[in-house]
């Protein structure tokens, strides 16, 4: 199971006050948009780390297989918003599987976690751990901008009716 990273936000009282003025649907939409922007930063840092490990001799690139996906299961179970940053194609190269350019890169797990024969060279975990402040700030900035837009839209709709 993946390690969890937890942190707390301090100094967002203004955002919380704005959040109280909008309905649940607006909260979810603005939160999802802001969270996607923050997760895109993380995915970019993961790609950057993967490029350092990719072997130019082979056509397969871990960096090209980094993806960002909405975590619908988390949302359905708990109502929490979440995105996942991961590597496409899983961990096993199927028999007769493609080894061509941009093909599956199941060896990413061996690099990330290591084996009994090779030391781990993580590139995914440090992407978030070393940039957590930047990612958090991006989320807060985008969330506040989206809330401001939603509040302006709502006030405009009220004044027109």
Phi, psi and omega in degrees: 000147183288149175290144176262144176243123180239147178205167179238151179256135180237138176086030180245032182299323179297318179294319179296323178295318178294322181298326181290342183270352182247162182278174185298320182296318178294319178301315181294315182295314181291322178294319180294319179297313181294320180294323177297316179299317179293320180292329176296324175298314180299315180300322177297318178292326176294316178300317179301315178294323180291325179299328179292333182265341183297141179267116181292344179291330180260160179277345185276135183232122177296319183301325180287342181260006178284129182227160177241126183230143174291136180266080181296326180297315178299317181295318179294321183285316189242342185085001179279147177275144179196145173237152178244137173250125183206190181245132180294160169080003176074198188249358185238130175276114183296153179299127182078012182290164184288133172243019182279181178305136181060024176281181179302148181232068183293345181287354181300324181292325178295321178288316184293315187255343181078174176224186177288346182256334180231145179285150178291141174233076186295141175231343180273308182300314180295337180300322177271316185300320183273352180235022186299322180294317180295317180294317179296317178297321178298316178300312182298317180296311181294322180294316180294319177299315181294321177296317178300316178298316181295320179293318177299316178300316180296317179295322178294319179295323178293319182289333179279343183265000000 
